[in-house]
Amino acid sequence: MIKVQTQSPKNIQPKLERLNIGDSIILELVFDENQFSMHSELTIIDLDKSNQKGEARFNQVREGEKVKTFNDYSHYVGNIISFNYNDICDVDN
């Protein structure tokens, strides 16, 4: 199981307003085998803009986070994660 860590408010509102299917996002995720969170890259596959939520496909743990463990998390690639807009750390759009 993977849990999403909700983020504190930040100034990425302009990016969230342009959010589209196919965009890359960063979420802070806690994986079952860890007690700590890892910033991870995902690709948006579904959006509900009116309710500010969506689903994204897990791609990878961000390179800088991999120093925390020997696990590469490749067995999670393709997993679908539900998120709310306020869970998003950053958007590549």
N, C-alpha and C positions, 0 to 999 in steps of 0.2 A: 504494500500500500504506500502511496505517496500523498503527503499532506502539503497544502499550500500555506505559506506564512503570509498573513496580511501585512501590507506595508503601511508605514506612517504616511500621512499626506505629503506629497511632494509636487514640484512644479513641472509635471509632464502633461498637463491638461491639453495643451495644443496638439501634442502627439496622439493623445487618446481620441480627440475629435476626428483625427484622420485615420483611425484604426480600420484596417480592412483584412479580409480573408487573405492569407498568404504572407502577411507581415510576420516578422520575427519579433518575439518578445522575450524578456527575461523575467522569470518568476523565481522566488526564493522557495525551494522545495525541501521537505524533510522526508527522507527515504526510510523505509522500515528498519533497515540495518544500521541506521545512524541515530544519534541523539542530537545531531546538529544539522543546521540548514545549509543548503548549497545553492548558489545562484546558477540557474540552468536556462538554456536556450530552447525555445519551443516555437513552432509555426502555427499560427492561427488557422483553424479549419472550419470554425463556425462562430458567428457573432449574433448576439441579440442586443443591438444598440439601444433599444428602448429601455431594457432592464440592466444595461451595462454589465453584461456577462458573456461568456463564450466558452469554447473548447479549443484546446491546442494540442498538437502532437509533440511529444518530447523528442528533442534532437540530441542534446548532450549537456553534460555539466560544463560550465564555463571553465576554461583552462586554469585560471588563477585559483579556483576552488579545489582543484585536484590534489593540491599539496596536503589536504586534510586526511587523505586515505589512499590505500592502494587500489581500491575499487574503481573501475572505469565506467560503471553504470551502463555499459553497452546493452545489457539485457533489458533495459527499460526503453530503448529506442523504439519509437512508434506508439508508446502508451499514450492514451488520451487523458488529458487533465482538464477539469472544469475550473474556470477562474472567474473572478469579478474584476472589473476595471481597477478597483483599489488594491488588488493583489500585484499589479504589474510594477516592476522596478524600472523598466525602460522599454522603448519600442524602437525598432529600426524601420522607420517609414519616412 
